[in-house]
Amino acid sequence: MQALISRAGDPTPRVEQLDPRELGPDEVRVAVTAAGFTLYDAAAAADHAMLGLPDVVGLGFDFSGTVTEIGSDVAGVAVGDRVAGLHGDVTAGARAHASEVVVPATSLAPVPDTLTMEAAAAVTLSALAARQALDLLGDGRGRLLVTGGAGGVGSWAIALGVRDGWEVDALVRPGAETVALDAGASSVIAEVPSAAYDAVVDAGALQQDAVAAVRDGGRFVGVKPGRAVAAERGVTVSTVLTRPDGAALTDLLGLAAKGHAPIRIAATRPSRRPPSSTPPRWRRRAPTAGGCSSRDGRRTPRRPGPHRTRPPYRGHRTTSPAPAGTVPPGRRSTVGAS
């Protein structure tokens, strides 16, 4: 198999040939069709120590593909099934950016026939992050503000929040209002208000600045694990660390297939096709509303420095720039078979 590997001290990940991983009894092997490229992938390549990573790691969280082998204890999944899933182990030697991936069966969800594989891979991380962030808010409802409401996680948080019964407003930068309104926001704002909302999902990663929007005794959920936000005025502070969840992802992909939730792909980039296999297709996801990531639809430079992001397979070209508009730190693009 081939996998995209990041080695400490080298800011440019490389495609390397690896031995296929042995399959456990509860695991599934998937031939990857499409995989997402996130800001986290670029950060990991730039500085392993900053993120507490081993010297050698694979890259990539979300993927879609076709099942090629199942473990002896797996039920409900068959060879040939179209599936999507999340690889949650950031310390693994090979992850979603590979010709194949091995994950627990419980991490996978079937891809609806009406959903493309690229779309399924684009949905997975953003949708799961939004779902799990909303779950952290608990049972109470009321007024909810989603920061970064025009980004991948933010637009999903809006759509799901409305379905959950929240009255949802969105904080977006000027020019991105339509994206948030289309996702279901009641209104959009451009500045953080003071103590106006029962809860905030900080998909825009404003951190402490966004806490100001929560009323006394309200709830705040951030998206940057390891970067604590101080509680104030009795506000309950939580941080989402997105985890694989095949059951939840099944529902989310169904919503995407029916057009009830957003699918945003900034660009798709075919990977270099090696002689013996077809590695996945790089898909660059839409940018966050804050505009602070490289997922803004622009062509990325061929020889980036350590703090710029690009799909690291050589020879990629942007094919569909996204309109202006993260979960584990950072977030979004796709990669699929050419």
One Martini backbone bead per residue (centre of mass of N, CA, C, O) as a GRO file, in nm:
protein
  338
    1MET     BB    1   0.101   0.033   0.012
    2GLN     BB    2   0.006   0.376   0.015
    3ALA     BB    3   0.138   0.669   0.198
    4LEU     BB    4   0.112   0.959   0.381
    5ILE     BB    5   0.412   1.095   0.523
    6SER     BB    6   0.534   1.223   0.835
    7ARG     BB    7   0.847   1.376   0.922
    8ALA     BB    8   1.047   1.486   1.136
    9GLY     BB    9   1.190   1.785   0.988
   10ASP     BB   10   0.974   1.754   0.746
   11PRO     BB   11   0.745   1.967   0.579
   12THR     BB   12   0.722   1.733   0.356
   13PRO     BB   13   0.528   1.509   0.261
   14ARG     BB   14   0.531   1.151   0.178
   15VAL     BB   15   0.517   0.894  -0.043
   16GLU     BB   16   0.486   0.558   0.079
   17GLN     BB   17   0.585   0.230   0.112
   18LEU     BB   18   0.375  -0.020   0.263
   19ASP     BB   19   0.267  -0.246   0.469
   20PRO     BB   20   0.003  -0.405   0.530
   21ARG     BB   21  -0.230  -0.421   0.763
   22GLU     BB   22  -0.345  -0.605   0.996
   23LEU     BB   23  -0.646  -0.765   1.064
   24GLY     BB   24  -0.890  -0.739   1.277
   25PRO     BB   25  -1.189  -0.873   1.393
   26ASP     BB   26  -1.323  -0.551   1.403
   27GLU     BB   27  -1.222  -0.490   1.111
   28VAL     BB   28  -1.165  -0.273   0.814
   29ARG     BB   29  -1.098  -0.268   0.468
   30VAL     BB   30  -1.019   0.028   0.266
   31ALA     BB   31  -1.050   0.163  -0.043
   32VAL     BB   32  -0.948   0.469  -0.130
   33THR     BB   33  -1.106   0.753  -0.290
   34ALA     BB   34  -1.142   0.975  -0.054
   35ALA     BB   35  -0.984   1.271   0.103
   36GLY     BB   36  -0.900   1.491   0.357
   37PHE     BB   37  -0.774   1.829   0.388
   38THR     BB   38  -0.609   1.989   0.658
   39LEU     BB   39  -0.463   2.202   0.875
   40TYR     BB   40  -0.351   1.978   1.054
   41ASP     BB   41  -0.171   1.843   0.841
   42ALA     BB   42   0.018   2.086   0.812
   43ALA     BB   43   0.099   2.113   1.112
   44ALA     BB   44   0.222   1.832   1.145
   45ALA     BB   45   0.444   1.870   0.929
   46ALA     BB   46   0.579   2.125   1.066
   47ASP     BB   47   0.514   2.017   1.392
   48HIS     BB   48   0.528   1.760   1.602
   49ALA     BB   49   0.590   1.875   1.886
   50MET     BB   50   0.348   2.071   1.917
   51LEU     BB   51   0.145   1.794   1.899
   52GLY     BB   52   0.275   1.529   2.018
   53LEU     BB   53   0.426   1.360   1.799
   54PRO     BB   54   0.563   1.141   1.636
   55ASP     BB   55   0.809   1.109   1.396
   56VAL     BB   56   0.588   0.908   1.260
   57VAL     BB   57   0.311   0.992   1.038
   58GLY     BB   58   0.004   1.003   0.936
   59LEU     BB   59  -0.260   1.132   0.724
   60GLY     BB   60  -0.582   1.191   0.791
   61PHE     BB   61  -0.929   1.156   0.858
   62ASP     BB   62  -1.123   1.157   0.610
   63PHE     BB   63  -1.325   0.908   0.421
   64SER     BB   64  -1.366   0.713   0.117
   65GLY     BB   65  -1.493   0.380   0.002
   66THR     BB   66  -1.405   0.030  -0.043
   67VAL     BB   67  -1.463  -0.276   0.059
   68THR     BB   68  -1.212  -0.559   0.090
   69GLU     BB   69  -1.221  -0.630   0.412
   70ILE     BB   70  -1.310  -0.849   0.690
   71GLY     BB   71  -1.355  -0.937   0.995
   72SER     BB   72  -1.465  -1.207   1.187
   73ASP     BB   73  -1.667  -0.999   1.375
   74VAL     BB   74  -1.812  -0.874   1.137
   75ALA     BB   75  -2.119  -0.687   1.098
   76GLY     BB   76  -2.293  -0.517   0.830
   77VAL     BB   77  -2.038  -0.572   0.644
   78ALA     BB   78  -1.924  -0.570   0.297
   79VAL     BB   79  -1.785  -0.652   0.029
   80GLY     BB   80  -1.827  -0.349  -0.175
   81ASP     BB   81  -1.889  -0.135   0.006
   82ARG     BB   82  -1.991   0.190   0.058
   83VAL     BB   83  -1.781   0.414   0.251
   84ALA     BB   84  -1.743   0.606   0.557
   85GLY     BB   85  -1.487   0.785   0.763
   86LEU     BB   86  -1.285   0.800   1.071
   87HIS     BB   87  -0.950   0.879   1.163
   88GLY     BB   88  -0.851   0.920   1.513
   89ASP     BB   89  -0.532   0.845   1.496
   90VAL     BB   90  -0.262   1.067   1.505
   91THR     BB   91  -0.023   0.830   1.561
   92ALA     BB   92  -0.037   0.688   1.310
   93GLY     BB   93   0.143   0.559   1.029
   94ALA     BB   94  -0.149   0.533   0.892
   95ARG     BB   95  -0.414   0.684   0.708
   96ALA     BB   96  -0.633   0.838   0.491
   97HIS     BB   97  -0.366   0.901   0.323
   98ALA     BB   98  -0.436   0.634   0.123
   99SER     BB   99  -0.502   0.342  -0.049
  100GLU     BB  100  -0.553   0.236   0.252
  101VAL     BB  101  -0.775   0.141   0.533
  102VAL     BB  102  -0.783   0.068   0.891
  103VAL     BB  103  -1.089   0.010   1.075
  104PRO     BB  104  -1.339   0.012   1.263
  105ALA     BB  105  -1.661  -0.067   1.195
  106THR     BB  106  -1.783   0.168   1.387
  107SER     BB  107  -1.660   0.406   1.187
  108LEU     BB  108  -1.874   0.329   0.976
  109ALA     BB  109  -2.062   0.431   0.676
  110PRO     BB  110  -2.294   0.437   0.451
  111VAL     BB  111  -2.322   0.530   0.117
  112PRO     BB  112  -2.530   0.680  -0.057
  113ASP     BB  113  -2.621   0.657  -0.387
  114THR     BB  114  -2.661   0.991  -0.413
  115LEU     BB  115  -2.360   0.997  -0.313
  116THR     BB  116  -2.060   1.092  -0.342
  117MET     BB  117  -1.745   1.024  -0.241
  118GLU     BB  118  -1.650   1.314  -0.208
  119ALA     BB  119  -1.887   1.410  -0.034
  120ALA     BB  120  -1.853   1.208   0.197
  121ALA     BB  121  -1.568   1.307   0.279
  122ALA     BB  122  -1.652   1.610   0.327
  123VAL     BB  123  -1.862   1.557   0.564
  124THR     BB  124  -1.757   1.393   0.809
  125LEU     BB  125  -1.597   1.589   1.001
  126SER     BB  126  -1.789   1.831   1.012
  127ALA     BB  127  -2.045   1.681   1.106
  128LEU     BB  128  -1.932   1.546   1.362
  129ALA     BB  129  -1.841   1.801   1.503
  130ALA     BB  130  -2.119   1.935   1.518
  131ARG     BB  131  -2.273   1.710   1.664
  132GLN     BB  132  -2.083   1.696   1.919
  133ALA     BB  133  -2.110   1.991   2.003
  134LEU     BB  134  -2.418   1.991   2.053
  135ASP     BB  135  -2.420   1.762   2.263
  136LEU     BB  136  -2.259   1.935   2.483
  137LEU     BB  137  -2.512   2.127   2.552
  138GLY     BB  138  -2.753   1.951   2.577
  139ASP     BB  139  -3.108   1.987   2.638
  140GLY     BB  140  -3.124   2.269   2.614
  141ARG     BB  141  -3.278   2.562   2.488
  142GLY     BB  142  -3.254   2.843   2.242
  143ARG     BB  143  -3.006   3.064   2.193
  144LEU     BB  144  -2.781   3.033   1.908
  145LEU     BB  145  -2.433   3.068   1.839
  146VAL     BB  146  -2.245   3.059   1.529
  147THR     BB  147  -1.933   3.053   1.454
  148GLY     BB  148  -1.832   3.023   1.146
  149GLY     BB  149  -2.110   2.984   0.960
  150ALA     BB  150  -1.952   2.939   0.659
  151GLY     BB  151  -1.833   2.684   0.735
  152GLY     BB  152  -1.822   2.355   0.772
  153VAL     BB  153  -1.899   2.332   1.074
  154GLY     BB  154  -2.094   2.575   1.095
  155SER     BB  155  -2.314   2.488   0.886
  156TRP     BB  156  -2.380   2.227   1.037
  157ALA     BB  157  -2.459   2.356   1.309
  158ILE     BB  158  -2.698   2.502   1.202
  159ALA     BB  159  -2.865   2.271   1.079
  160LEU     BB  160  -2.871   2.096   1.342
  161GLY     BB  161  -2.977   2.307   1.541
  162VAL     BB  162  -3.252   2.344   1.410
  163ARG     BB  163  -3.335   2.041   1.436
  164ASP     BB  164  -3.303   2.057   1.762
  165GLY     BB  165  -3.449   2.362   1.839
  166TRP     BB  166  -3.291   2.603   1.772
  167GLU     BB  167  -3.206   2.946   1.773
  168VAL     BB  168  -3.015   3.049   1.492
  169ASP     BB  169  -2.714   3.217   1.472
  170ALA     BB  170  -2.459   3.399   1.275
  171LEU     BB  171  -2.106   3.433   1.247
  172VAL     BB  172  -1.971   3.646   0.991
  173ARG     BB  173  -1.823   3.751   0.728
  174PRO     BB  174  -1.829   3.960   0.489
  175GLY     BB  175  -2.000   3.780   0.215
  176ALA     BB  176  -2.118   3.502   0.392
  177GLU     BB  177  -2.429   3.505   0.452
  178THR     BB  178  -2.566   3.299   0.258
  179VAL     BB  179  -2.456   3.037   0.374
  180ALA     BB  180  -2.593   3.059   0.655
  181LEU     BB  181  -2.886   3.094   0.558
  182ASP     BB  182  -2.899   2.827   0.394
  183ALA     BB  183  -2.850   2.650   0.662
  184GLY     BB  184  -3.074   2.825   0.876
  185ALA     BB  185  -3.036   3.096   0.968
  186SER     BB  186  -3.202   3.366   1.104
  187SER     BB  187  -2.924   3.525   1.138
  188VAL     BB  188  -2.665   3.774   1.084
  189ILE     BB  189  -2.334   3.854   1.202
  190ALA     BB  190  -2.012   4.055   1.254
  191GLU     BB  191  -2.033   4.073   1.574
  192VAL     BB  192  -1.972   4.036   1.901
  193PRO     BB  193  -2.178   4.006   2.145
  194SER     BB  194  -2.332   4.073   2.466
  195ALA     BB  195  -2.486   3.843   2.641
  196ALA     BB  196  -2.717   3.703   2.409
  197TYR     BB  197  -2.670   3.385   2.468
  198ASP     BB  198  -2.717   3.058   2.570
  199ALA     BB  199  -2.522   2.971   2.323
  200VAL     BB  200  -2.195   2.852   2.191
  201VAL     BB  201  -2.052   2.769   1.873
  202ASP     BB  202  -1.694   2.782   1.798
  203ALA     BB  203  -1.616   2.735   1.476
  204GLY     BB  204  -1.416   3.002   1.449
  205ALA     BB  205  -1.205   3.014   1.686
  206LEU     BB  206  -1.224   3.269   1.904
  207GLN     BB  207  -1.272   3.190   2.188
  208GLN     BB  208  -1.281   3.417   2.429
  209ASP     BB  209  -1.446   3.617   2.255
  210ALA     BB  210  -1.707   3.424   2.242
  211VAL     BB  211  -1.793   3.421   2.544
  212ALA     BB  212  -1.928   3.707   2.547
  213ALA     BB  213  -2.205   3.595   2.406
  214VAL     BB  214  -2.268   3.468   2.676
  215ARG     BB  215  -2.462   3.422   2.914
  216ASP     BB  216  -2.519   3.390   3.223
  217GLY     BB  217  -2.491   3.042   3.260
  218GLY     BB  218  -2.406   2.933   3.003
  219ARG     BB  219  -2.287   2.794   2.685
  220PHE     BB  220  -1.965   2.650   2.567
  221VAL     BB  221  -1.816   2.550   2.243
  222GLY     BB  222  -1.522   2.429   2.130
  223VAL     BB  223  -1.245   2.340   1.864
  224LYS     BB  224  -0.965   2.345   2.063
  225PRO     BB  225  -0.775   2.125   2.163
  226GLY     BB  226  -0.557   2.233   2.429
  227ARG     BB  227  -0.724   2.523   2.436
  228ALA     BB  228  -0.812   2.693   2.682
  229VAL     BB  229  -1.114   2.826   2.818
  230ALA     BB  230  -1.225   3.057   3.024
  231ALA     BB  231  -1.431   3.083   3.271
  232GLU     BB  232  -1.735   3.291   3.302
  233ARG     BB  233  -2.019   3.383   3.459
  234GLY     BB  234  -2.101   3.064   3.470
  235VAL     BB  235  -1.983   2.937   3.224
  236THR     BB  236  -1.994   2.655   3.030
  237VAL     BB  237  -1.701   2.472   2.930
  238SER     BB  238  -1.626   2.322   2.609
  239THR     BB  239  -1.463   2.057   2.405
  240VAL     BB  240  -1.426   1.927   2.095
  241LEU     BB  241  -1.344   1.576   2.015
  242THR     BB  242  -1.341   1.417   1.743
  243ARG     BB  243  -1.513   1.111   1.677
  244PRO     BB  244  -1.587   0.815   1.588
  245ASP     BB  245  -1.931   0.752   1.426
  246GLY     BB  246  -2.124   0.553   1.245
  247ALA     BB  247  -2.416   0.613   1.333
  248ALA     BB  248  -2.410   0.921   1.301
  249LEU     BB  249  -2.306   0.923   1.006
  250THR     BB  250  -2.548   0.794   0.875
  251ASP     BB  251  -2.738   1.033   0.926
  252LEU     BB  252  -2.566   1.258   0.793
  253LEU     BB  253  -2.554   1.139   0.506
  254GLY     BB  254  -2.859   1.143   0.468
  255LEU     BB  255  -2.890   1.449   0.479
  256ALA     BB  256  -2.702   1.513   0.244
  257ALA     BB  257  -2.854   1.345   0.024
  258LYS     BB  258  -3.131   1.529   0.078
  259GLY     BB  259  -3.036   1.841   0.127
  260HIS     BB  260  -3.032   1.919   0.461
  261ALA     BB  261  -2.721   1.968   0.414
  262PRO     BB  262  -2.405   2.066   0.371
  263ILE     BB  263  -2.188   2.073   0.071
  264ARG     BB  264  -1.831   2.149   0.079
  265ILE     BB  265  -1.603   2.212  -0.202
  266ALA     BB  266  -1.323   2.370  -0.305
  267ALA     BB  267  -1.151   2.108  -0.409
  268THR     BB  268  -1.014   1.885  -0.657
  269ARG     BB  269  -0.732   1.641  -0.647
  270PRO     BB  270  -0.553   1.454  -0.831
  271SER     BB  271  -0.353   1.201  -0.804
  272ARG     BB  272  -0.089   1.025  -0.837
  273ARG     BB  273  -0.045   0.742  -1.046
  274PRO     BB  274   0.055   0.450  -0.979
  275PRO     BB  275   0.117   0.143  -1.114
  276SER     BB  276  -0.042  -0.045  -0.863
  277SER     BB  277  -0.223   0.212  -0.777
  278THR     BB  278  -0.499   0.421  -0.625
  279PRO     BB  279  -0.493   0.692  -0.486
  280PRO     BB  280  -0.636   0.947  -0.355
  281ARG     BB  281  -0.847   1.231  -0.348
  282TRP     BB  282  -0.801   1.557  -0.328
  283ARG     BB  283  -0.998   1.762  -0.096
  284ARG     BB  284  -1.086   2.090  -0.069
  285ARG     BB  285  -1.224   2.264   0.163
  286ALA     BB  286  -1.398   2.494   0.289
  287PRO     BB  287  -1.379   2.775   0.444
  288THR     BB  288  -1.376   2.965   0.699
  289ALA     BB  289  -1.523   3.254   0.807
  290GLY     BB  290  -1.252   3.386   0.918
  291GLY     BB  291  -1.017   3.351   0.693
  292CYS     BB  292  -0.748   3.178   0.839
  293SER     BB  293  -0.721   2.989   0.604
  294SER     BB  294  -0.635   2.812   0.296
  295ARG     BB  295  -0.957   2.754   0.236
  296ASP     BB  296  -1.019   2.986  -0.034
  297GLY     BB  297  -0.972   2.874  -0.349
  298ARG     BB  298  -0.685   2.899  -0.392
  299ARG     BB  299  -0.401   2.854  -0.529
  300THR     BB  300  -0.146   2.657  -0.441
  301PRO     BB  301   0.168   2.626  -0.383
  302ARG     BB  302   0.425   2.414  -0.483
  303ARG     BB  303   0.641   2.554  -0.257
  304PRO     BB  304   0.592   2.543   0.050
  305GLY     BB  305   0.597   2.629   0.350
  306PRO     BB  306   0.538   2.514   0.675
  307HIS     BB  307   0.254   2.720   0.689
  308ARG     BB  308   0.137   2.585   0.443
  309THR     BB  309  -0.126   2.458   0.245
  310ARG     BB  310  -0.128   2.127   0.090
  311PRO     BB  311  -0.145   1.883  -0.114
  312PRO     BB  312   0.141   1.663  -0.122
  313TYR     BB  313   0.086   1.568  -0.383
  314ARG     BB  314   0.207   1.574  -0.683
  315GLY     BB  315   0.030   1.757  -0.943
  316HIS     BB  316  -0.185   1.931  -0.839
  317ARG     BB  317  -0.516   2.071  -0.918
  318THR     BB  318  -0.737   2.308  -0.928
  319THR     BB  319  -1.097   2.267  -1.024
  320SER     BB  320  -1.297   2.409  -0.772
  321PRO     BB  321  -1.361   2.687  -0.657
  322ALA     BB  322  -1.467   2.844  -0.378
  323PRO     BB  323  -1.652   3.011  -0.192
  324ALA     BB  324  -1.661   3.219   0.030
  325GLY     BB  325  -1.663   3.161   0.390
  326THR     BB  326  -1.265   2.279   1.333
  327VAL     BB  327  -1.125   2.087   1.462
  328PRO     BB  328  -0.932   1.960   1.481
  329PRO     BB  329  -0.707   2.167   1.428
  330GLY     BB  330  -0.877   2.279   1.186
  331ARG     BB  331  -1.027   2.273   0.843
  332ARG     BB  332  -1.040   2.192   0.449
  333SER     BB  333  -1.053   1.896   0.175
  334THR     BB  334  -1.019   1.674  -0.145
  335VAL     BB  335  -0.944   1.314  -0.244
  336GLY     BB  336  -0.929   1.134  -0.568
  337ALA     BB  337  -0.982   0.950  -0.818
  338SER     BB  338  -0.884   0.989  -1.161
   0.00000   0.00000   0.00000
